[in-house]
Amino acid sequence: MSATPAIRLQDVTLSLDGRTVLDHLHLEIASGSVTAVIGPNGAGKSVTLRVIDGLLQPDGGTVQVGPHRRAFVFQRPALIRATAAANIALALGGLPRPARAARVEEALARVRLSERGRDAATRFSGGEQQRLALARAWAVGPDLLLLDEPTANLDPASTEIVEGLVSAMARAGTTVVLVSHNLGQVARLADTVIVLASGRAVEHGPARQILFSPRTSESRAYLAGELPWTPFVAAS
Amino acid sequence: MMQTLQEILSRLFSLDRDVLAIAWLSLRVSLTAVGIGLVLGIPLGAFLAVARFPGRGAAVGLLNAFMGLPPVLVGLVLYLVLSRSGPLGPLGLLFTPGAMIAAQATLATPLVAALTQQVVADARVHLGEQLRSLGLSAPRQAGAMIYDVRFSLVTAALAAFGRAISEIGAVLVVGGNIDGYTRTMTTAISLETQKGDLSLALALGLVLIGLVLVVNVAVAVLRRHAARVYG
């Protein structure tokens, strides 16, 4: 564990609609790491991302998030009824117009949508919309990138583009927190894995160790319940 | 029956400059009132959709109730406010097109605000978290959501226009139905009916319906084109 974590959640509790979603959650995420948060449905993964981003305030505990520039890519991309370029520009309000236009152009190129900048974003396919959402996140130049099942329902080609840009951002020093049920993706992208179950972190460690030899019964149950998968490239 | 129809058509095609002036005044008053309603109603509706404060539910309920404001009551209240002894009496607006615009804007604003509140609240469900996460200020979040639902707001504008141009109670009270100055299509129809000139009243009614149809068709064509471009 890093001595100066980018994110530290201590004893965080949160109830939604009378149900305990986070139950005295402790976790630390190292600066510059790619951390995958995995676990069964209802474990509190997406809620944890929202707490980190400040979208949800916990009932108790402390949340310390170092990076100020954050970007969040949701499972269902939230785009306004405007052109693809306008959707990216929405996040760049502080930039002068020429710099904004250049940044938008580069963001579209990063996700191979250069030719679609003037098209209506809401007419894009699901994969293109998610790539656009990631391009918008990239355009912000975030220190912290939060991804909530970013490639759910995407075809392999779009998944490859998304993963490629996430990897590039991680290599450039962005701290990445990824929620995913795609364990192949976790193996390809993450260097650290946190397993959540019933709102608690039941295991936290190097991706390879947790994916191949989980230590807790909850981790083993979750991993054993998944469909067979094969990592294309084992995490180093 | 056929004779009546022939008479109506004859009156319709021989409409003189006075009638055209009445139609133009109706259009001018109602479009200006709707413009004011949009300027005031859209921010108010968006604010109620986005902001969270004690009593917000009651405010939304009140706004929805105001959609059904009785025009005659609005006219009466404005009459009291604009009359010589009223607080805005010195403005000298009573029995002018300005007073009629104020009356119709009072009716249009709650309608626009309530419809805006509903569509922006719907947009907030799928856009709210993303816009907050992008770090946009509350006004910019509201602006982005208003932009997202702009085609739905066209419907609100049309509804407000329909309410304004077809309204008679308020404009009659604060406008006074002065020939050549504050006579609108609806007050003219009412007057001709009372005088027993039903064919002219019906001919004016057809002109009124024609105006509403032209505005609605023009807006629908623009909206369809814009929706095709922006999704």
Interface residues (C-beta under 8 A of the other chain):
Chain A: R50 D53 L55 R70 A71 F72 F74 R76 A78 I80 R81 A82 T83 L90 A91 G93 A120 A121 T122 R123 R136 V140
Chain B: H126 L127 E129 Q130 L131 R132 S133 L134 G135 L136 R140 A144 M145 Y147 D148 V149 R150 F151 V229 Y230 G231
